[in-house]
């Protein structure tokens, strides 16, 4: 378990750091930082890196928040939805090469299954309940609110399906509702699967 989580932490942090350097190198430190943290992919991968790292720290300094079964399941939901949305809606929009291509691969194709497998085999699941799902939706909905507010002020939207300038707010609201249903359905799937998967103490 520990070597696997070291691998996951290394993959998570290296991808995040490299992507940050690439983004700020292209756009400048401040605008690049704003662009970088404007993607839910970054939010999800940051949570994954923290979740992989937390169990590796000494007990006295270990952030217990990231050890909670509900939190770790929610992170699994986020990163799986990130991978699915990228695969079906966004992959064809990007034509990356070199280091940009590899980091994108880490963020969307390597880190998600690494984390979901960790959750499936090494995380307790007995405390998961369907009533937790509304709480798991808070992070994605806060993100959507941030994107709409920032977009209204800057005219920049990181994802085409959240672009209120071109789609209009009614259509974007429907897209957000659809994504919320996807997050909720994925969360329900995690909880249901958790009843049959290994449940370590």
N, C-alpha and C positions, 0 to 999 in steps of 0.2 A: 504493500500500500504506500509506504513512504517514498520509495524510488519513483513510483508512478506519479505521486503528487509533486515531487521535485521536477519531474519532466513536465508536468502540466504547468507548474508555476514558471519554469524557465520559458516555455513556449508562450505563455500569456504575457509575461513582462517584456520579453524580447520583442514580441509583435507590437505591443503598445508603444514601447520606447522608439522602435524603428519607425513606426507610422508617424509618431509625433515629430521626429526629426525630419522625415520626408515632407510632412505637411508644412512645418514652419520654415523649412528651407525654400519651399516654393512660394509661400505667401507672406513670410515675415513672422516675427515672434508673436505679436499680439493678434493680428488677424488670423494667423495660422492656428493659434491656440483656440480662438473662438470657433473656427471651422472644425478643428479636431474634436472638440467636446460637443459639437453640434450633432454628431452621429450617434444613434442608439447602439450601433455596432461597438463603438468605443465604450459606452456605458456598460453594455453587457460583458465585453471582454475584460474590462476593469474589475467588475464583480467576480468574474471567473478567476482572474489572477489572485484577487484577495481571498477567495474561497479556497483555492489551492494552497495559498501561503499560510493561512491562519492555523491549520493543524500542524504545520511544521515548526511553529514558533515555540519557545519554552512556555510551559504552562502559565508562568507568572505574567507573561506579556501577551498571551494568546487572546485575540479579540473574540470573545464568546459569541458575539452576534453572528459571525460567519460560521459558527458551528451548529447553530440551530437547524433542526431538520426542515422546518418550514422555509427558512431563508435559503438554505441550500437547494431545496426543491424549486423555489421561485427563480433562483438564478438559472437553474436548468431549463425552466420554461422560457426565460428570456433568451438564452443563447440558442436554444433550438428554434424558436420563432425567428430569430435573426438569420440563422442559416437557411431556413425554409423560404423566408421572404426574399432573401438575396438570390437564392437559386431560381425561384419562379418569376420574380419581378424585376430584378436589377442586374443579373449577371450579364445579359446581352448589351447593357448600356455602357459597360466599361471594357476597354481594350488595353490592358496593362501589359507591361513588359518588365523584365529585369527584377530588381528588388521590389518595386511597387507590386508586381504580380505575386511574388512570393509572400510578402507581408499580407496582402489581401487574401491569399490562400490560407495563411495561418488564422486570420481573424474570422473567416467564414467557413472554412472546410476542415481545419485541423483542430482548433481549440474547442469548437462545439461538441464534436463526438468525444474528444478527450474528457471533457467535463461530464457529459451525459453518462458515459461509462463509469466514471468515478462515482457519480450519484447512484447509478444502478447497482453497483457492487459493494461500495464502501460506506454508504451513508445510511443511518437509521431512518426508517420510514413509518414506523408504527404509530407516530403521533400525527400524521398527516390527516386532515379532514377537509371535506369539500367546502366547509364554511370559511376556510382560509383563502379561497380563490379571490374574493373581492379585495382583500388586502394585497394580493399579488399584482392586482391591476393598477395599484396606485403609482408605481414607478413608471410604467408605460404611459399612463394618462398624464402624469406630471410632465414627462418628456414631450408629449404631444402639445400640451399647453405652452411649454417653453418654445417649441418650434414655431407655433403660430404667433406668439408674441414677438419673438425675435424676427420672424419673417415680416410681420407687419411694420416693424421699425427699420428693417434693413433690406427688404425684398429678396432675402436669401433663404431658400428652403433646401435642406440637405437631401430630401427624397421627393421625387416627382409626385407621388400619391398624397403628399402633404402640402403641395404647392397651392396655397389659396389664391395666389395672384393669377394663376392660369386656370385652375379648376373651379374657383369660387368656394366660399365657406360651406354652403350646403353639401356639395360633393365631397369636400374634405371631411366634413362631419360624418358622412356615411362611411367613408374610408376608415376613419378612426373607430367608428362603431364596429365595422367588420374586423379590424385588427384586434379590438378588445374581445370580440367573440373568439378569434383565433387564439389569443392568449388564454382566455378562460377555458376553451376546449382542450388546449394543450395541458393546462393545469389539471383539469379533470382526468386527462389521460395519465399524467404522472401519478396522481393519487391512486387511480385504479391499478396501474402497473405496480405501484409500491406494495400492494397487498400480495403480490405473487413473486416479487424479486427478493433477493437476499436482504435480511434485515439485521445487520450487525449491531451489537450493543453499543 
